[in-house]
């Protein structure tokens, strides 16, 4: 599986492809189709200016409904996604991608987690694949090739309407027949079952490469929480993995508990790995430590020939006597991989309750939420 490089070393190469872009100002990405809107969320603001002056910069998605962000015919490759919405929507929206007319999504991930912001609180991410910028400008540079159509959707699982701004840029005219399909799957253990690793991925059949992990990790006990190993079971592996890590912070590129003496947990974000988010207790309703970590296998993809039986990670801390303590934390993971087919075994679609995190700093998450969430019942 190969694709044309799109980096500084190859940017001068001339290629027989065309660039298209879908947004609320050009819903179908047609050539010359942008800026023609006569109605939209900005129409009132543009009433003195007329067409071409930001009449349709965003869309409103009603509670419980799904909106098509992009519907592309034929072969192509998505090269960039920019999107933004209010922080309170980051764990109530589900991002999905369907390739080649499939009814089953290859991507099904809560909006915030896909962009390394799983806790509904902004964290700056400066990586090659994902960039999260103030105040919630989310960018994906994961290449997403397809051979016979692509559809990106957003489902609003909340009880309120939400406003979303977005732009999906893609190319057409190239040969994508040898490229793998991009997949992303989300799983949450809340809390993790006793003496059981958290499953990141399982039951994948086919050839491909594993390329990335994001974890939103909520700690439910005192002490260090990251002694656990990540394990990659590849191809014919059964009881024992081919790749076995040495600790949670080691896998995400840190060391010694991410703890700089005198400073404590220290955020970092690099092109390929990072811990960009540390949420500290406030002594009241924000009672638990929460972390966001990513690892992109861009220079070190994990190749598999026939499948990935399983990827899992342990949650281990310490008890007295220098003994490991199995933990029961809140772990939500997103696994990214390329596969030789547009669909794969996946977990059940998450519900609003499955995804929920406590928004804000009030005793009830609905207090102060945007848009307002009135008492129910």
Residue pairs with C-beta under 8 A, 6 or more apart in sequence:
1 178
1 179
1 180
1 207
1 208
1 209
1 338
1 340
2 178
2 179
3 77
3 143
3 145
3 176
3 178
3 179
4 10
4 13
4 15
4 174
6 79
6 143
15 174
16 173
16 174
17 171
17 172
17 173
17 174
18 31
18 171
18 172
18 173
19 79
19 169
19 170
19 171
20 29
20 30
20 31
20 72
20 76
20 169
20 170
20 171
20 172
21 29
21 34
21 167
21 168
21 169
21 170
22 28
22 29
22 69
22 70
22 72
22 167
22 168
22 170
23 34
23 57
23 166
23 167
23 168
24 37
24 40
24 41
24 56
24 57
24 58
24 59
24 165
24 166
25 34
25 35
25 36
25 37
25 54
25 55
25 56
25 57
26 33
26 34
26 35
26 36
28 71
29 70
29 72
29 168
29 170
35 51
35 52
36 51
36 52
37 43
37 51
37 55
37 56
38 51
38 55
39 55
39 56
40 55
40 56
40 57
40 58
41 56
41 57
41 58
41 59
41 60
41 163
42 54
42 55
42 56
42 57
42 58
43 55
43 56
45 54
46 53
46 54
46 55
57 165
58 163
58 164
58 165
58 166
59 67
59 163
59 164
59 166
60 161
60 162
60 163
60 164
61 67
61 93
61 154
61 156
61 161
61 162
61 163
61 164
62 156
62 161
63 156
63 158
63 159
63 160
63 161
64 156
64 157
65 155
65 156
66 153
66 154
66 155
66 156
67 153
67 154
67 155
67 156
67 164
68 151
68 152
68 153
69 83
69 152
69 153
69 154
69 166
69 168
70 78
70 150
70 151
70 152
70 168
70 170
71 149
71 150
71 151
72 146
72 149
72 150
72 151
72 170
73 149
74 148
74 149
74 172
75 146
75 147
75 148
75 172
75 174
75 176
76 145
76 146
76 150
76 170
76 171
76 172
76 173
76 174
76 176
77 143
77 144
77 145
77 146
77 170
77 171
77 174
77 176
77 179
78 143
78 144
78 145
78 146
78 150
78 152
78 168
78 169
78 170
79 141
79 143
79 144
79 169
79 170
79 171
80 139
80 140
80 141
80 167
80 168
80 169
81 138
81 139
81 140
81 152
81 166
81 167
81 168
81 169
82 137
82 138
82 139
82 166
82 167
83 111
83 115
83 138
83 164
83 165
83 166
83 167
84 136
84 137
84 138
84 164
84 165
84 166
85 93
85 111
85 136
85 162
85 163
85 164
85 165
86 136
86 162
86 163
86 370
86 371
87 120
87 121
87 122
87 135
87 136
88 120
88 359
88 360
88 369
88 370
88 371
89 111
89 156
89 158
89 162
89 164
90 110
90 111
90 112
90 117
90 118
90 120
90 136
91 110
91 111
91 112
91 113
91 118
91 119
91 120
91 355
91 356
91 357
92 111
92 156
92 157
92 158
92 162
92 352
92 355
93 110
93 111
93 154
93 155
93 156
93 157
93 158
93 162
93 164
94 108
94 109
94 110
94 111
94 154
94 155
94 157
94 349
94 350
94 355
95 107
95 108
95 109
95 110
95 111
95 114
95 152
95 153
95 154
96 105
96 107
96 108
96 152
96 153
96 154
96 155
97 105
97 106
97 107
97 144
97 150
97 151
97 152
97 153
97 182
97 184
98 104
98 105
98 106
98 150
98 151
98 152
98 153
98 342
99 106
99 146
99 147
99 149
99 150
99 181
99 342
99 343
100 146
100 147
100 148
100 149
100 150
100 181
100 342
101 148
101 149
102 342
102 343
104 343
104 346
105 346
106 181
106 182
106 183
106 184
106 339
106 342
106 343
106 344
107 114
107 182
107 183
107 184
108 184
108 185
108 186
108 346
108 349
108 350
109 184
109 185
109 186
109 334
110 118
110 186
110 332
110 350
110 355
111 138
111 154
112 118
112 119
112 120
113 186
113 214
113 216
113 332
113 334
114 138
114 140
114 184
114 214
114 334
115 125
115 130
115 132
115 138
115 139
115 140
116 123
116 125
116 127
116 130
116 132
116 214
116 276
116 277
116 292
116 294
117 123
117 125
117 132
117 136
117 138
117 277
117 292
118 214
118 216
118 292
118 332
118 334
118 357
119 216
119 277
119 279
119 290
119 292
119 357
120 357
120 359
121 277
121 279
122 132
122 134
122 135
122 136
123 132
123 267
123 276
123 277
123 292
124 132
124 133
124 134
124 269
124 276
125 131
125 132
125 269
125 274
125 276
125 294
126 269
126 270
126 271
126 274
126 276
127 269
127 270
127 271
127 272
127 273
127 274
127 294
127 296
128 141
128 271
128 272
128 296
128 298
129 140
129 141
129 142
129 212
129 296
129 298
130 138
130 139
130 140
130 141
130 142
130 294
131 138
131 139
131 141
132 138
132 139
132 276
133 139
142 182
142 336
143 179
143 182
144 150
144 181
144 182
145 176
145 179
145 180
145 181
145 182
146 176
146 181
146 342
147 176
147 177
150 170
152 168
154 164
156 162
157 351
157 352
157 355
158 352
158 373
159 373
159 376
160 371
160 372
160 373
161 371
162 371
179 338
180 207
180 208
180 209
180 338
180 339
180 340
181 338
181 339
181 340
181 341
181 342
182 336
182 338
183 336
183 337
183 338
183 339
183 344
184 334
184 335
184 336
184 337
185 201
185 334
185 335
185 344
185 346
185 347
186 332
186 333
186 334
186 347
186 350
187 198
187 199
187 200
187 201
187 332
187 333
187 335
187 347
188 330
188 331
188 332
188 333
188 350
188 354
188 355
189 196
189 198
189 199
189 329
189 330
189 331
189 332
190 218
190 330
190 331
190 332
191 220
191 328
191 329
191 330
192 198
192 315
192 327
192 328
192 329
192 330
192 331
193 328
194 326
194 328
195 326
197 228
197 231
197 312
197 313
197 314
197 315
198 312
198 313
198 314
198 315
198 331
198 333
199 310
199 311
199 312
200 213
200 230
200 311
200 312
200 313
200 333
200 335
201 210
201 308
201 310
201 311
201 335
201 337
202 308
202 309
202 310
202 311
202 312
202 345
203 307
203 309
203 310
203 345
204 304
204 307
204 308
204 309
204 337
204 339
204 344
204 345
205 306
205 307
205 344
205 345
206 306
206 307
206 339
206 340
206 341
206 344
207 304
207 305
207 306
207 339
207 340
208 303
208 304
208 337
208 338
208 339
208 340
209 297
209 301
209 302
209 303
209 304
209 337
209 338
210 232
210 297
210 301
210 302
210 304
210 308
210 311
210 335
210 336
210 337
211 296
211 297
211 298
211 301
211 302
211 336
211 337
211 338
212 294
212 295
212 296
212 297
212 334
212 335
212 336
212 337
213 230
213 251
213 294
213 295
213 311
213 333
213 334
213 335
213 336
214 292
214 293
214 294
214 333
214 334
214 336
215 291
215 292
215 293
215 294
215 313
215 331
215 332
215 333
215 334
216 290
216 291
216 292
216 331
216 332
216 333
217 225
217 248
217 290
217 291
217 292
217 293
217 329
217 330
217 331
217 332
218 288
218 289
218 290
218 291
218 329
218 330
218 331
219 225
219 288
219 289
219 290
219 291
219 327
219 329
220 288
220 327
220 328
220 329
220 330
221 317
221 325
221 327
221 328
221 329
223 317
223 318
223 325
224 257
224 317
224 318
225 248
225 315
225 316
225 317
225 327
225 329
226 247
226 248
226 249
226 257
226 258
226 316
227 247
227 248
227 314
227 316
227 317
227 318
227 324
228 247
228 248
228 313
228 314
228 315
228 316
228 327
229 244
229 245
229 246
229 247
229 248
229 313
229 314
230 244
230 245
230 248
230 251
230 311
230 312
230 313
230 314
231 241
231 243
231 244
231 245
231 310
231 311
231 312
231 313
232 241
232 242
232 243
232 244
232 302
232 308
232 311
233 241
233 242
233 308
233 309
233 310
233 311
234 241
234 242
234 243
234 302
234 304
234 307
234 308
234 309
235 242
235 304
235 305
235 306
235 307
235 309
236 306
237 309
238 309
241 310
243 302
245 251
248 293
248 313
249 255
249 256
249 257
249 258
249 275
251 295
251 313
252 273
252 274
252 275
252 293
252 294
252 295
253 270
253 272
253 273
253 274
253 295
254 268
254 275
257 265
258 265
258 266
258 275
259 265
259 266
260 266
265 275
265 278
265 280
265 289
265 291
266 278
267 274
267 275
267 276
267 277
267 278
268 274
268 275
268 276
269 275
269 276
271 296
271 298
272 295
272 296
272 297
272 298
272 299
273 294
273 295
273 296
274 293
274 294
275 291
275 292
275 293
276 292
276 293
276 294
277 290
277 291
277 292
278 289
278 290
278 291
279 286
279 289
279 290
279 291
280 286
280 289
281 287
281 288
281 289
282 361
284 361
285 358
285 361
285 362
285 363
286 358
286 361
288 330
296 336
308 337
311 335
313 331
313 333
314 326
315 326
315 327
315 328
315 329
315 331
316 324
316 325
316 326
316 327
317 324
317 325
317 327
318 324
318 325
319 325
356 365
358 365
359 365
359 366
359 369
360 367
360 368
360 369
362 368
366 373
366 374
366 375
